[in-house]
Amino acid sequence: MTWLRDHRTSLVIGGALVVAIAVAVLLGGGARTSADLDPANPDPDGAQALARVLADQGVEVEVVRDAAALERLDGLAGSTVVVTSAGDLGRSTARRLVATAQGARIVVVDPAPGTLRALGIRVSSTRSRPAEDLAADCADPLTRDLHLDVDRATTYALDGCFSDETGSMLVQRAGLLLFGAGGAWANGQVLRGDNAALALRLLGQRERLVWYVPSLADLVADDGVSLSTLLPRWLAPGLFLAVLASGALVLWRARRLGPLASEPLPVVVRAIETTRSRGRLYRRAGDRAHAASALRTAARRRAAERLRLGVGSEPDVVVREVARHLDRPVAEIQPLLDPATPAPVTDHDLIHLANALAELDREVRRP
Amino acid sequence: MALTGRLPLLLLLGIVPVVLRPSMGTVWLWLLTVALVGALDWWRAPRPATLSLARRPVPTTRLGQPAESALTVVNDGARRIDALLRDAWQPSAGATGNRHRVRLAAGERAVLRTTLLPRRRGDLQAVGVTVRARGPLGLVCRQWTAPVPGAVRSLPPFDSRKHLPSRLARLRDLDGRSAVRVRGQGTEFDSLREYVRGDDVRSIDWRASARNRTVVVRTWQPERDRRVVLVLDTSRTSAGRVGSGDGVPRLDSAMDAALLLAALAARAGDRVDFVAGDRRVRARLRSHTLDVSARLQEQMADLEPVIAEADWPGLVAAITGLGRQRALVVLLTPLEPAAVEDGLLPVLAALTAHHRVVLASVRDPDLESLATARGDLDEVYDAAAAEQALARRRRTAQLLVALGVDVLDADAESLPPVLADHYLALKARGLL
């Protein structure tokens, strides 16, 4: 019981969550579908409203969801056939549709390039974002005075109604009526502009309306369909969800446990720094005379110290004593140690002098 | 507010409804649900401020030695709290394992221990305590940072301690306790004792021997109750680092030398005064014979070199202010020609008139190696610069010697024993 009391809040929240999900699933269930422009889809993307209104207006609406059922229908010749989810039409189903609905008025809604190929129509199409209240602007008496208001549409590069610079949204070709602004008939947009009127005029001309929603199950092996129809429908929302989850992951990992701890930094200076920069200064100035004189003085001092000549002995005394100590002629030692010798002319000479002095130093030290 | 790993997982779980009902609407609905549940969890999470936090004083430690900070946490709230707690210190305090998971029922208390391993000298501060309390579902946390002041004092390492026993042994040799002891200047009469073989015959007290049946010798001990004044220069020249790797500031090496000398002088019965300063006097310690090392370390703990020239007149005034009695004044300052000639030389006469002055400088071994390397042109120019620097140093040292100052210039490692030996030599000769 203690456990129950301790976790009361968790239990209440968890229980509420379960109930909420259950209610959502139960309410959302039933015979509905989630396909765009489906006559049984009440979502903003569905077309249940249009189907209901057409039925109320006395049009006999018949929904067909596979090719075999379409072929079983009689007297299609005098009716209107509207095809939504046209992306699911393959080459074989398109051929069966055209063959079955001979003589009928066929309206294909939002055919994608793949669908157009399947229907045997060679025309380029463009996705566009049309202007609001686009006028029909064509000779067709059915649509002449109507305005279309839709978010997104597809235009076909043919003469027809509702045109912009890339083409028209409503075109007649090979006995088919291609309508690129299917969004206008969705539940969410059908009330805007003259969208509803256009739908009623296009679909309500005949007594009977066959609403054909092609099914992927009817396709045969060599049917080419677009890639998007093969991918599972949950893939895009699933990826979006994954992006959201990785965003939450970033928020989780990026949050620091408290502010950064700062350190008052100590001064870090090498004691040798000033000497090195003085060396660089000599180098930049190319002051070989100064460098040579410093090296000579140091070598003289060390030699004088080693030979016990006393501090401050004259340079020539040192030269003489070094020569005697090493048993070498004075003329050999003089150019190395004597401050009166001219400074080295090239960098190479300077290096040579420095090394000769170091060598001399080693020799003098040797017992 | 902070999230836990469960929230992205819960979001990802939304893949189930998305597969059942594939549309963007489902994703948004799921996101809304998760957001609502998260908000609820946050709302129900216990307030971290209901924890009361108190820190016990951290014991003083030595640089490189571990210390422990104890934080007492009491849950004053009415609810159980499950939190992650971080006891933050400045990085050089070396706080490891400073994240603690606390599960406390109402009224319960816990003591959280964080181990500190200071990497710097001085007072190292605690930054604050951050509490992250989880909600009942463990999706979202409340986070809160409270300032809980605290500091650990890390003393100079006193690495030169290892030289102390040998120097103390030599001090005992000077003292009358050892048999071999010659009388001389700077010693005072200690006692009479029986002659043993090996004693200097010159120390036989004939008058006392005449009254006894055995030969009696006098023993002597070095003079006691002298004064030693340690002057630590904390100016810019002390900031320079010497030695391998990143190096050690000259100031730290000088401290090491000062500590060894102070410990030795205290054992020898001398009084040790201490002044540290640059532009102004940073630390001052007056004549203590008892436990002078500990007090000195305490004083030195938070001394840092400053980028300023030393004000030698002010420091000399501080030395004089410590007492008029003759003393051994040890100036722990680098032998930098410019700084010494401009700052120290003009006031040196005032010191040498009354006191015996020793200048102990930390030498940079890099300077010698720079002077001997002559491979390419850069190195030759560097060698010339180094030779010149060495010559100037030598000249400054000669100048100081001429003014009656003893100059000790040694590497960081050898300066403490060299200074201690010099002190013992002065003591043996009675020159204090």
Contacts between the chains, C-beta under 8 A, distances in Angstrom:
chain1	res1	chain2	res2	distance
A	6	B	80	6.6
A	7	B	136	7.2
A	9	B	44	5.2
A	9	B	136	4.1
A	10	B	136	4.5
A	10	B	137	5.7
A	13	B	37	6.6
A	13	B	40	5.9
A	13	B	41	7.1
A	13	B	44	7.6
A	13	B	136	7.0
A	13	B	137	6.0
A	14	B	137	7.5
A	17	B	33	7.5
A	17	B	37	6.3
A	20	B	33	6.9
A	21	B	17	7.6
A	24	B	29	7.4
A	25	B	17	8.0
A	25	B	20	7.6
A	28	B	21	6.5
A	34	B	21	6.4
A	34	B	22	6.6
A	34	B	23	5.4
A	43	B	23	7.2
A	43	B	25	7.0
A	45	B	23	7.8
A	232	B	22	7.3
A	233	B	22	4.0
A	234	B	15	7.8
A	234	B	18	5.1
A	234	B	19	4.7
A	234	B	22	3.6
A	236	B	24	7.7
A	237	B	18	4.9
A	237	B	22	5.8
A	237	B	23	6.2
A	237	B	24	5.4
A	237	B	26	6.3
A	237	B	27	4.8
A	238	B	15	5.5
A	238	B	18	5.2
A	238	B	19	7.2
A	238	B	22	7.8
A	240	B	24	6.9
A	240	B	27	5.4
A	241	B	11	6.8
A	241	B	12	7.1
A	241	B	14	5.1
A	241	B	15	6.1
A	241	B	18	5.8
A	241	B	27	5.1
A	241	B	30	7.0
A	242	B	12	7.0
A	242	B	15	7.9
A	244	B	11	5.6
A	244	B	27	7.3
A	244	B	31	6.1
A	245	B	8	4.7
A	245	B	9	7.8
A	245	B	11	4.1
A	245	B	12	4.4
A	245	B	14	7.9
A	246	B	8	7.2
A	248	B	3	6.3
A	248	B	7	5.2
A	248	B	8	4.0
A	248	B	11	5.3
A	249	B	5	7.9
A	249	B	8	4.3
A	251	B	3	5.2
A	252	B	2	7.8
A	252	B	3	4.3
A	252	B	4	6.5
A	252	B	5	5.7
A	252	B	7	6.5
A	252	B	8	6.1
A	255	B	2	4.4
A	255	B	3	6.7
A	255	B	143	7.5
A	257	B	2	7.9
A	257	B	84	6.8
A	257	B	86	4.7
A	257	B	99	7.1
A	257	B	130	5.3
A	257	B	132	6.1
A	257	B	143	7.6
A	258	B	86	5.2
A	258	B	88	5.6
A	258	B	127	7.8
A	258	B	128	6.4
A	258	B	129	7.9
A	258	B	130	3.0
A	258	B	143	7.8
A	258	B	145	5.0
A	259	B	88	7.6
A	259	B	127	7.1
A	259	B	128	7.0
A	259	B	130	7.8
A	259	B	145	6.4
A	261	B	88	4.8
A	261	B	89	6.5
A	261	B	90	5.5
A	261	B	91	5.9
A	261	B	127	4.4
A	262	B	90	6.9
A	262	B	127	7.7
A	263	B	90	5.2
A	263	B	91	4.8
A	263	B	92	5.8
A	264	B	90	7.7
A	266	B	120	7.2
A	266	B	249	7.8
A	266	B	304	7.0
A	267	B	239	4.7
A	267	B	249	8.0
A	267	B	305	6.4
A	267	B	307	6.6
A	268	B	241	6.6
A	268	B	246	6.9
A	269	B	239	5.5
A	269	B	240	5.4
A	269	B	241	6.4
A	270	B	240	6.7
A	270	B	241	5.4
A	270	B	242	7.9
A	270	B	247	6.3
A	270	B	366	7.6
A	271	B	240	3.1
A	271	B	241	6.1
A	271	B	242	5.0
A	271	B	247	7.7
A	271	B	250	6.6
A	271	B	334	7.5
A	271	B	364	4.6
A	271	B	366	7.4
A	272	B	240	8.0
A	272	B	242	7.9
A	272	B	364	5.8
A	272	B	366	4.3
A	272	B	367	6.3
A	272	B	370	6.5
A	273	B	240	7.4
A	274	B	389	8.0
A	275	B	367	6.4
A	275	B	370	6.4
A	275	B	382	7.3
A	275	B	385	5.1
A	275	B	386	5.4
A	275	B	389	4.9
A	276	B	370	7.4
A	276	B	382	6.1
A	276	B	385	7.3
A	278	B	385	4.1
A	278	B	388	7.5
A	278	B	389	7.5
A	279	B	370	7.9
A	279	B	378	7.3
A	279	B	381	4.5
A	279	B	382	3.6
A	279	B	383	7.7
A	279	B	384	6.9
A	279	B	385	3.8
A	279	B	386	7.4
A	280	B	378	7.9
A	280	B	381	7.3
A	280	B	382	8.0
A	281	B	385	8.0
A	282	B	381	4.6
A	282	B	384	6.1
A	282	B	385	6.2
A	283	B	377	6.9
A	283	B	378	6.4
A	283	B	381	4.3
A	290	B	384	7.2
A	291	B	380	6.7
A	291	B	381	5.6
A	291	B	384	3.6
A	292	B	384	7.6
A	294	B	384	4.3
A	294	B	385	7.5
A	294	B	387	4.9
A	294	B	388	4.6
A	294	B	391	7.5
A	295	B	380	7.8
A	295	B	383	6.7
A	295	B	384	5.4
A	295	B	387	5.9
A	297	B	387	7.3
A	297	B	391	6.6
A	298	B	371	7.2
A	298	B	387	3.9
A	298	B	390	7.1
A	298	B	391	6.4
A	301	B	391	7.3
A	347	B	377	5.1
A	350	B	377	7.2
A	350	B	380	5.9
A	351	B	374	7.2
A	351	B	376	7.0
A	351	B	377	6.1
A	351	B	380	5.4
A	354	B	374	4.4
A	354	B	380	4.4
A	354	B	383	6.3
A	354	B	384	7.9
A	355	B	374	5.4
A	358	B	372	7.0
A	358	B	374	5.5
